[in-house]
Amino acid sequence: MSKRWQYKVVELKGSFLGLQAPAIEEKLAQLGAQGWELVSAVPHGMAVRLYLKKEQ
């Protein structure tokens, strides 16, 4: 049987100083605790989009 996945896109917005690594790490830790796995992170202007998946 093949795996079934759920997908989630989260956009983290930075300030005029940009987006700091600790803020990204904190969000990733929260999402990881919920079972989400980071697939990709893509810069988007002053933000970063996180693409995640977890098995259903």
C-alpha positions as CSV (number, residue, x, y, z in Angstrom):
1,M,0.0,0.0,0.0
2,S,1.3,3.4,-0.8
3,K,1.6,6.2,1.8
4,R,-0.9,9.0,1.9
5,W,0.4,12.5,2.7
6,Q,-1.1,15.7,4.0
7,Y,0.6,18.9,2.9
8,K,0.9,22.3,4.5
9,V,2.4,25.7,3.4
10,V,3.3,28.2,6.1
11,E,4.6,31.7,5.4
12,L,6.8,33.3,8.0
13,K,7.0,37.1,7.5
14,G,10.0,39.0,8.5
15,S,10.3,42.6,9.6
16,F,12.4,45.4,8.0
17,L,15.4,43.6,9.7
18,G,14.6,40.4,7.9
19,L,13.6,37.0,9.3
20,Q,15.9,35.7,12.1
21,A,17.0,32.1,12.3
22,P,15.7,31.6,15.9
23,A,12.1,32.5,14.7
24,I,12.3,29.9,12.0
25,E,13.7,27.3,14.3
26,E,10.9,27.9,16.9
27,K,8.2,27.6,14.2
28,L,9.8,24.4,12.8
29,A,10.0,22.9,16.3
30,Q,6.3,23.6,16.9
31,L,5.4,22.0,13.5
32,G,7.7,19.1,14.1
33,A,6.0,18.4,17.4
34,Q,2.7,18.1,15.4
35,G,4.3,15.5,13.1
36,W,5.1,17.8,10.1
37,E,8.3,17.3,8.2
38,L,9.9,20.1,6.3
39,V,10.2,19.4,2.6
40,S,11.4,22.8,1.3
41,A,11.9,26.4,2.4
42,V,11.7,29.1,-0.3
43,P,12.4,32.8,0.2
44,H,9.5,35.0,-0.9
45,G,10.2,38.7,-0.6
46,M,10.7,39.5,3.1
47,A,9.2,36.2,4.0
48,V,10.0,32.5,3.7
49,R,7.5,29.8,2.7
50,L,7.8,26.5,4.4
51,Y,6.5,23.4,2.6
52,L,5.7,20.5,4.9
53,K,4.2,17.1,4.8
54,K,3.1,14.4,7.2
55,E,1.7,10.9,6.8
56,Q,-2.0,10.6,7.2
